[in-house]
């Protein structure tokens, strides 16, 4: 598995591009884009051209504008499908419905809606670019938050979106969020994962489940 990631936009939202396919001379390597936020399209385009990678899908951990801002542009440019949980699809098809007061930070007037998404749900497994993604619906930060556990037969990582961060968790004071659902997601979906699993969060640095189990105050006393 090979991954590159970078923070994009005013909220420094992590965008990732990943592949589980070995490079072959003369052939573009398929890859998948996860959460292309504001400004991510140009960075991804430059990087994949340099690496001779070819995006074949966009996967979204949820529908907040800082994670989806460049989806339509990227999907059109590479003519690739987009996947999101159905509960957050309205944020993708009508971004103004969820941007509220900070939409101006993302130049929402120039943003294209995306209305052709495919949906994944809890327990699904989707396969792109030589990777298997196990989908875990983990609402709380938003109704359609998911975590994507990616593996290629060897390496394994968790694209956690805004469910769990290094030392924190996604906020639950936004429209559509729920502190109780977040508590259940942390208890039943995060703490049940193996300690060695690497977390690639939606914001901030990487971590592991074991480190968060030990050090993250939001994961304490959930029983």
C-alpha positions in Angstrom: 0.0 0.0 0.0 1.2 3.5 -0.9 -0.4 6.6 0.4 0.2 10.3 0.2 -1.7 12.8 2.2 -1.8 16.5 2.8 -3.9 19.2 4.6 -6.1 21.3 2.4 -8.2 24.4 2.9 -8.9 26.8 5.8 -9.6 23.9 8.2 -6.5 22.0 7.2 -8.5 19.0 6.2 -6.5 15.9 5.4 -6.9 14.6 1.8 -5.4 11.2 1.0 -4.6 9.4 -2.2 -3.9 5.6 -1.9 -3.1 2.6 -4.0 -2.6 -1.1 -3.3 -1.4 -1.8 -6.8 2.2 -2.3 -7.6 3.7 0.0 -10.2 4.3 -1.4 -13.7 6.5 0.2 -16.3 4.5 2.0 -18.9 1.1 1.6 -17.2 -0.5 4.2 -14.9 -1.1 2.9 -11.4 -4.8 3.1 -10.3 -5.5 5.0 -7.1 -8.4 6.3 -5.0 -8.9 9.8 -3.6 -10.3 10.2 -0.1 -11.9 13.5 1.0 -10.7 16.1 -1.5 -11.3 19.4 0.3 -10.8 23.0 -0.8 -7.7 23.2 -3.0 -7.1 19.5 -3.0 -7.9 19.0 -6.7 -4.9 20.9 -7.9 -2.5 19.2 -5.5 -3.8 15.7 -6.3 -3.6 16.4 -10.1 0.0 17.5 -9.9 1.0 14.6 -7.6 -0.6 11.8 -9.5 0.8 13.1 -12.8 4.2 13.1 -11.3 3.8 9.6 -9.9 2.0 8.3 -13.0 -1.1 7.4 -11.0 -4.6 7.4 -12.3 -7.6 8.1 -9.9 -10.5 5.6 -10.3 -12.8 6.7 -7.5 -13.5 9.3 -4.8 -14.5 8.0 -1.3 -15.9 10.4 1.3 -15.9 9.9 5.0 -18.7 12.4 5.4 -20.4 15.3 3.7 -19.0 18.4 5.4 -17.8 21.1 3.0 -14.2 21.0 4.1 -14.1 17.3 3.0 -16.1 17.6 -0.2 -15.3 21.0 -1.7 -13.4 19.8 -4.8 -15.4 16.6 -5.4 -17.3 17.7 -8.4 -14.3 19.1 -10.1 -12.2 16.0 -9.5 -14.9 13.6 -10.5 -15.5 15.5 -13.8 -11.8 15.8 -14.6 -11.1 12.0 -14.2 -14.6 10.8 -15.0 -14.8 8.7 -11.9 -17.5 7.7 -9.4 -18.0 9.2 -5.9 -19.1 7.2 -2.9 -20.7 8.6 0.3 -23.1 7.4 3.0 -26.6 8.2 2.0 -27.3 10.1 5.2 -24.8 12.8 4.1 -25.7 12.9 0.4 -27.7 16.0 0.7 -24.6 17.9 1.8 -22.9 16.8 -1.4 -25.9 17.4 -3.8 -26.8 20.7 -2.1 -23.6 22.0 -0.3 -25.3 25.2 0.8 -27.5 23.1 3.1 -24.7 22.4 5.4 -22.1 25.2 5.0 -23.9 27.7 7.2 -21.8 30.7 8.2 -18.4 29.5 7.0 -19.3 28.8 3.3 -17.5 31.9 2.2 -14.2 30.4 3.5 -14.5 27.7 0.8 -15.6 30.0 -2.1 -18.9 28.2 -2.1 -20.2 30.5 -4.9 -17.9 28.7 -7.3 -18.5 25.2 -6.0 -20.3 22.7 -8.1 -22.8 20.4 -6.5 -22.4 16.6 -7.2 -25.7 14.7 -7.6 -24.6 11.3 -9.0 -23.0 9.7 -5.9 -23.1 6.0 -5.2 -23.8 5.0 -1.6 -22.1 2.7 0.8 -23.4 1.6 4.2 -22.2 -0.1 7.4 -20.6 -3.5 6.8 -20.1 -2.9 3.1 -16.7 -3.8 1.5 -15.7 -1.8 -1.6 -12.7 -2.5 -3.8 -10.7 0.2 -5.6 -7.1 0.5 -6.8 -6.0 -2.8 -5.3 -7.4 -2.0 -1.9 -10.4 -3.4 0.0 -12.2 -0.8 2.1 -14.4 -2.1 4.9 -17.1 0.5 5.7 -18.0 1.3 9.3 -20.9 3.7 9.8 -20.0 5.9 12.8 -22.5 8.7 13.1 -22.2 11.5 15.7 -20.2 14.2 14.0 -22.6 13.9 11.1 -25.4 11.5 10.3 -23.4 9.8 7.5 -19.9 9.7 9.0 -18.0 6.5 8.1 -14.6 5.1 8.8 -12.9 3.2 6.0 -10.6 0.4 7.0 -8.3 -0.3 4.0 -6.2 -3.3 3.5 -4.2 -4.9 0.6 -3.4 -8.3 2.0 -0.5 -6.9 4.0 -0.7 -3.3 5.2 -3.9 -2.0 6.9 -4.9 1.5 7.9 -8.1 3.3 9.0 -9.2 6.4 7.2 -11.1 7.7 10.2 -12.6 11.0 8.8 -13.8 13.2 11.7 -14.8 10.3 14.0 -11.5 10.1 16.0 -8.3 12.2 15.9 -5.0 12.2 17.6 -6.1 13.2 21.1 -9.6 14.3 20.2 -12.8 13.4 18.3 -15.1 15.2 15.9 -17.2 18.0 17.3 -20.9 17.3 18.1 -22.3 20.8 18.3 -23.0 21.1 14.5 -26.4 20.8 12.7 -27.1 17.0 12.4 -24.5 16.0 14.9 -25.3 14.0 18.1 -23.3 13.6 21.2 -25.1 10.3 22.1 -24.5 8.8 18.6 -20.8 9.9 18.9 -20.5 8.1 22.2 -21.9 4.9 20.8 -19.7 5.1 17.7 -16.6 5.6 19.8 -17.6 2.7 22.1 -18.9 0.2 19.5 -16.9 1.1 16.4 -13.6 2.6 17.5 -12.7 0.9 20.7 -13.5 -2.5 19.2 -10.6 -2.1 16.7 -7.1 -3.6 17.2 -4.5 -1.5 19.0 -2.0 -1.7 16.2 -4.3 -0.3 13.5 -3.0 3.0 12.2 -5.4 6.0 12.2 -5.3 8.4 9.3 -7.7 11.1 10.6 -9.5 13.9 8.8 -7.5 16.5 10.7 -4.1 16.5 12.4 -1.4 13.9 12.7 -1.6 10.1 12.5 -2.1 7.8 15.5 -3.0 4.3 16.4 -6.0 2.8 18.1 -3.8 1.7 21.0 -2.5 5.2 21.5 -5.9 6.7 21.4 -7.4 4.0 23.7 -4.7 4.9 26.2 -4.4 8.7 25.8 -7.5 10.2 24.2 -9.7 11.6 27.0 -12.8 11.2 24.8 -12.4 7.4 24.7 -12.3 7.0 28.5 -15.2 5.8 30.6 -17.5 4.9 27.7 -18.9 1.7 29.3 
